[in-house]
Amino acid sequence: MELDESLYSDLDGLLRRITRKLSAHAHSIVVEFDLTPPQFHALLFCRRKDNPSMKNLCQHLYLTSATVTGIVDRLEEKGLVSRVRDLVDRRSVKVQVTDAGEELLKKVLVTRQEVLAECLAGFDSEEQAQLVSLLERLSNSVDSLR
């Protein structure tokens, strides 16, 4: 299916504007909770992946081990994570989210959800479901790009 130039231009502009504004809001929310975006993403990944190794964390964040070590150091100083030796492979270090880290993540995620709820307030529940469905289809199409 070919898009006409005007439709492509409109869609491209809308997607860029939405992404830019939501990213700026997400950044400001994270900063409001005294985190950097990389610290937030590291913390979130550690929670979702149930104590990943430092190596897995580096791979997920696409950062060097030196950079991730610094991020984890600062999260540890804030009491949000702790390093734990892998019981099977003592050479491997896992990153575990602390109770304080869990609490902070909940606050950040609730605040981010409130922003999205505000953005979607003008849509009824059927329109919201339709938007999610369309965005999922678009996301799947983007995933298939080479």
C-alpha positions in Angstrom: 0.0 0.0 0.0 1.4 3.4 -1.0 0.8 6.5 1.0 0.4 9.8 -0.7 3.1 12.3 0.1 0.8 14.5 2.2 -0.4 11.5 4.3 3.2 10.3 4.8 4.3 13.8 5.8 1.4 14.2 8.3 1.9 10.7 9.8 5.7 11.2 10.1 5.3 14.6 11.8 2.6 13.3 14.2 4.7 10.2 15.2 7.8 12.4 15.7 5.9 15.0 17.8 4.2 12.4 20.0 7.5 10.6 20.6 9.4 13.8 21.3 6.7 15.1 23.8 6.2 11.8 25.6 10.0 11.3 25.8 10.4 14.7 27.3 7.7 14.1 29.8 9.2 10.7 30.7 12.6 12.3 31.1 11.3 15.0 33.4 9.4 12.5 35.5 12.5 10.3 36.0 14.6 13.4 36.9 11.9 14.5 39.4 12.7 11.2 41.2 16.4 11.9 41.2 17.3 9.4 38.6 18.9 9.6 35.2 17.2 7.9 32.3 19.9 5.2 32.1 19.5 4.6 35.9 15.7 4.3 35.5 16.0 1.9 32.5 18.6 -0.2 34.4 16.4 -0.4 37.5 13.3 -1.3 35.4 15.3 -4.0 33.5 16.6 -5.5 36.8 13.0 -5.7 38.1 11.6 -7.2 34.9 14.4 -9.8 34.5 14.6 -10.8 38.1 18.2 -10.0 39.1 20.1 -10.0 35.7 23.8 -10.4 35.6 25.9 -7.3 34.9 26.7 -8.7 31.5 22.9 -9.0 30.7 22.4 -5.5 31.9 25.2 -4.2 29.6 23.7 -6.0 26.6 20.2 -4.7 27.3 21.3 -1.1 27.8 23.8 -1.2 24.9 26.5 0.2 27.1 30.0 -0.8 28.1 30.6 -2.6 31.3 32.5 0.5 32.7 29.4 2.7 32.1 27.0 0.2 33.5 29.3 -0.3 36.6 29.0 3.4 37.2 25.2 3.3 36.8 24.9 0.4 39.2 27.3 2.1 41.6 25.1 5.2 41.8 21.9 3.1 42.2 23.6 1.1 45.0 24.7 4.4 46.7 21.0 5.4 46.6 20.0 2.1 48.2 17.9 1.1 45.1 19.9 -2.0 44.1 22.4 -4.4 45.6 25.0 -6.6 43.9 24.7 -10.3 44.7 27.1 -13.0 43.7 25.6 -15.7 41.5 25.4 -18.9 43.6 26.2 -21.1 40.6 28.9 -19.0 39.0 30.7 -17.0 41.7 32.5 -14.9 39.0 29.1 -13.5 37.9 27.5 -10.6 39.7 23.7 -10.1 39.6 21.9 -6.9 40.3 18.9 -7.1 42.7 16.4 -4.3 43.2 15.9 -3.5 46.8 12.6 -2.7 48.6 13.5 1.0 48.2 14.1 0.5 44.5 10.7 -1.2 44.1 9.0 1.6 45.9 10.7 4.2 43.7 9.9 2.3 40.5 6.2 2.1 41.5 6.1 5.9 42.1 7.8 6.6 38.7 5.6 4.2 36.8 2.4 5.5 38.4 3.4 9.1 37.5 4.1 8.0 33.9 0.7 6.2 33.7 -1.0 9.4 35.0 0.6 11.4 32.1 -0.7 8.8 29.6 -4.1 8.7 31.2 -4.2 12.5 30.8 -3.3 12.2 27.1 -6.0 9.6 26.6 -8.7 11.4 28.5 -10.3 12.7 25.3 -10.8 9.1 24.0 -13.6 6.8 25.2 -12.7 3.2 26.1 -13.5 1.9 22.7 -11.3 4.5 21.0 -8.5 3.7 23.5 -8.7 0.0 22.7 -8.8 0.8 18.9 -5.7 3.0 19.4 -3.8 0.3 21.2 -4.7 -2.2 18.5 -3.6 0.1 15.7 -0.4 1.0 17.5 0.4 -2.7 18.0 -0.1 -3.4 14.3 2.2 -0.4 13.5 4.8 -1.7 16.0 4.7 -5.2 14.5 5.2 -3.6 11.0 8.2 -1.6 12.3 9.6 -4.7 13.9 9.7 -6.4 10.5 11.7 -3.6 8.9 15.2 -4.6 7.8 
